[in-house]
Amino acid sequence: MRYKNYIFDQGNVILNINPQLSLDAFSQILPDSAENSAPITAADLLGGAVGTIVGDFQVGRITTEHFIDKLLPSMRLGVTRKQLLDAWNALILDVPQQRRDALLRLRASGARTYMLSNTNDAHMERIYEKCFGGCRDNMLEYFDDLFLSNEMHLAKPDPEIFNELICRTGINPAESIFVDDLQKNLDTASALGFHTLLSTGDYWIHKLFENY
């Protein structure tokens, strides 16, 4: 393979997601008066801004329980904590087999694979449950290690999350490629010396294996 190390974003790259499913679910549990002022937006579902409730959740500053406590008063009277959490997690779909096979193929070639994801405790728990038999170790069949914003207390595009990955793995960015669906994250990686690829869905498979 061309690179020694392959670093992947999660949502829209490895994991299929559909934020509209969460937005639709929230619309069912919000009071009518909140129709045009929903506390959760599509942008939140893709990674909240620094300093917001979702942003704090994303970098592990608050727990899932605290996150629910913060949002529950904005919901319709009688909405349960489980309904709110189910709405938050509704966007999570699946990891297609072709992407799993491509990751295993990279590892079999001798390359190392890593995940670098802006995420949160609730989404990761649901991803493990829905896509990996409820077990983080099953996910690690496809990656040498997982670098998750909620565990690292850092989020892309902050250069520090990339520097932490470099420090912990000892990889050389010049021998590595970072695959993400957001250009701002790729810009940071490129500035630190990584090769980069903008990709959604299966595009990265075709691009990375075209000369294999």
JONOR-V959953 format. One record per residue. RES is the residue in three letters. PHI is phi in whole degrees, -180 to 180 (999 if undefined). PSI is psi as a letter, one per 20 degrees, with the letter a starting at -180 (* if undefined). Layout:
# JONOR-V959953
res=RES phi=PHI psi=PSI
res=RES phi=PHI psi=PSI
This chain:
# JONOR-V959953
res=MET phi=999 psi=r
res=ARG phi=-73 psi=h
res=TYR phi=-115 psi=q
res=LYS phi=-84 psi=h
res=ASN phi=-135 psi=p
res=TYR phi=-125 psi=o
res=ILE phi=-113 psi=p
res=PHE phi=-119 psi=p
res=ASP phi=-67 psi=r
res=GLN phi=-100 psi=f
res=GLY phi=-65 psi=p
res=ASN phi=75 psi=i
res=VAL phi=-117 psi=g
res=ILE phi=-100 psi=g
res=LEU phi=-101 psi=p
res=ASN phi=-75 psi=p
res=ILE phi=-133 psi=q
res=ASN phi=-141 psi=n
res=PRO phi=-56 psi=h
res=GLN phi=-63 psi=h
res=LEU phi=-63 psi=h
res=SER phi=-70 psi=g
res=LEU phi=-61 psi=g
res=ASP phi=-65 psi=g
res=ALA phi=-66 psi=g
res=PHE phi=-65 psi=h
res=SER phi=-62 psi=h
res=GLN phi=-82 psi=i
res=ILE phi=-117 psi=j
res=LEU phi=-88 psi=q
res=PRO phi=-65 psi=q
res=ASP phi=-56 psi=h
res=SER phi=-68 psi=i
res=ALA phi=-97 psi=j
res=GLU phi=-54 psi=h
res=ASN phi=-104 psi=j
res=SER phi=-141 psi=l
res=ALA phi=-62 psi=p
res=PRO phi=-74 psi=i
res=ILE phi=-122 psi=p
res=THR phi=-114 psi=r
res=ALA phi=-61 psi=h
res=ALA phi=-63 psi=h
res=ASP phi=-60 psi=g
res=LEU phi=-66 psi=h
res=LEU phi=-97 psi=j
res=GLY phi=127 psi=o
res=GLY phi=-72 psi=q
res=ALA phi=-69 psi=q
res=VAL phi=-57 psi=p
res=GLY phi=93 psi=i
res=THR phi=-89 psi=r
res=ILE phi=-59 psi=g
res=VAL phi=-66 psi=g
res=GLY phi=-61 psi=g
res=ASP phi=-65 psi=h
res=PHE phi=-64 psi=h
res=GLN phi=-64 psi=h
res=VAL phi=-105 psi=j
res=GLY phi=72 psi=k
res=ARG phi=-78 psi=h
res=ILE phi=-130 psi=q
res=THR phi=-85 psi=r
res=THR phi=-60 psi=g
res=GLU phi=-62 psi=g
res=HIS phi=-67 psi=g
res=PHE phi=-59 psi=g
res=ILE phi=-65 psi=g
res=ASP phi=-56 psi=h
res=LYS phi=-70 psi=h
res=LEU phi=-90 psi=h
res=LEU phi=-57 psi=h
res=PRO phi=-63 psi=i
res=SER phi=-85 psi=i
res=MET phi=-87 psi=r
res=ARG phi=-62 psi=q
res=LEU phi=-57 psi=p
res=GLY phi=97 psi=i
res=VAL phi=-66 psi=p
res=THR phi=-90 psi=r
res=ARG phi=-63 psi=h
res=LYS phi=-65 psi=g
res=GLN phi=-61 psi=g
res=LEU phi=-66 psi=g
res=LEU phi=-65 psi=h
res=ASP phi=-64 psi=h
res=ALA phi=-65 psi=g
res=TRP phi=-60 psi=h
res=ASN phi=-91 psi=i
res=ALA phi=-62 psi=h
res=LEU phi=-68 psi=i
res=ILE phi=-78 psi=p
res=LEU phi=-109 psi=e
res=ASP phi=-156 psi=r
res=VAL phi=-113 psi=o
res=PRO phi=-60 psi=q
res=GLN phi=-61 psi=h
res=GLN phi=-65 psi=h
res=ARG phi=-76 psi=h
res=ARG phi=-60 psi=g
res=ASP phi=-62 psi=h
res=ALA phi=-66 psi=g
res=LEU phi=-64 psi=g
res=LEU phi=-65 psi=h
res=ARG phi=-65 psi=g
res=LEU phi=-62 psi=g
res=ARG phi=-65 psi=h
res=ALA phi=-66 psi=h
res=SER phi=-77 psi=i
res=GLY phi=103 psi=i
res=ALA phi=-77 psi=q
res=ARG phi=-103 psi=q
res=THR phi=-123 psi=p
res=TYR phi=-137 psi=q
res=MET phi=-109 psi=p
res=LEU phi=-128 psi=o
res=SER phi=-131 psi=p
res=ASN phi=-82 psi=o
res=THR phi=-152 psi=a
res=ASN phi=-152 psi=r
res=ASP phi=-58 psi=g
res=ALA phi=-65 psi=g
res=HIS phi=-64 psi=g
res=MET phi=-66 psi=h
res=GLU phi=-61 psi=g
res=ARG phi=-69 psi=h
res=ILE phi=-63 psi=g
res=TYR phi=-57 psi=g
res=GLU phi=-67 psi=g
res=LYS phi=-82 psi=h
res=CYS phi=-112 psi=i
res=PHE phi=-135 psi=k
res=GLY phi=63 psi=k
res=GLY phi=79 psi=j
res=CYS phi=-133 psi=p
res=ARG phi=-60 psi=h
res=ASP phi=-59 psi=h
res=ASN phi=-66 psi=h
res=MET phi=-69 psi=h
res=LEU phi=-74 psi=j
res=GLU phi=-70 psi=h
res=TYR phi=-106 psi=i
res=PHE phi=-136 psi=q
res=ASP phi=-69 psi=h
res=ASP phi=-164 psi=q
res=LEU phi=-113 psi=p
res=PHE phi=-115 psi=o
res=LEU phi=-114 psi=p
res=SER phi=-58 psi=h
res=ASN phi=-69 psi=h
res=GLU phi=-92 psi=h
res=MET phi=-92 psi=i
res=HIS phi=60 psi=k
res=LEU phi=-143 psi=q
res=ALA phi=-141 psi=q
res=LYS phi=-63 psi=q
res=PRO phi=-94 psi=k
res=ASP phi=-58 psi=p
res=PRO phi=-58 psi=h
res=GLU phi=-65 psi=h
res=ILE phi=-70 psi=h
res=PHE phi=-71 psi=g
res=ASN phi=-63 psi=h
res=GLU phi=-65 psi=g
res=LEU phi=-61 psi=g
res=ILE phi=-61 psi=g
res=CYS phi=-64 psi=g
res=ARG phi=-76 psi=h
res=THR phi=-101 psi=h
res=GLY phi=75 psi=j
res=ILE phi=-76 psi=q
res=ASN phi=-100 psi=o
res=PRO phi=-54 psi=h
res=ALA phi=-66 psi=i
res=GLU phi=-104 psi=j
res=SER phi=-132 psi=q
res=ILE phi=-126 psi=p
res=PHE phi=-112 psi=p
res=VAL phi=-113 psi=p
res=ASP phi=-148 psi=r
res=ASP phi=-100 psi=j
res=LEU phi=-122 psi=p
res=GLN phi=-63 psi=h
res=LYS phi=-62 psi=h
res=ASN phi=-72 psi=h
res=LEU phi=-66 psi=h
res=ASP phi=-62 psi=g
res=THR phi=-64 psi=g
res=ALA phi=-61 psi=g
res=SER phi=-62 psi=h
res=ALA phi=-65 psi=h
res=LEU phi=-94 psi=j
res=GLY phi=102 psi=j
res=PHE phi=-77 psi=q
res=HIS phi=-73 psi=q
res=THR phi=-138 psi=q
res=LEU phi=-145 psi=p
res=LEU phi=-83 psi=p
res=SER phi=-153 psi=q
res=THR phi=-128 psi=q
res=GLY phi=60 psi=c
res=ASP phi=-91 psi=j
res=TYR phi=-56 psi=g
res=TRP phi=-62 psi=h
res=ILE phi=-62 psi=g
res=HIS phi=-63 psi=h
res=LYS phi=-70 psi=g
res=LEU phi=-74 psi=h
res=PHE phi=-104 psi=j
res=GLU phi=-64 psi=h
res=ASN phi=-113 psi=j
res=TYR phi=-85 psi=*
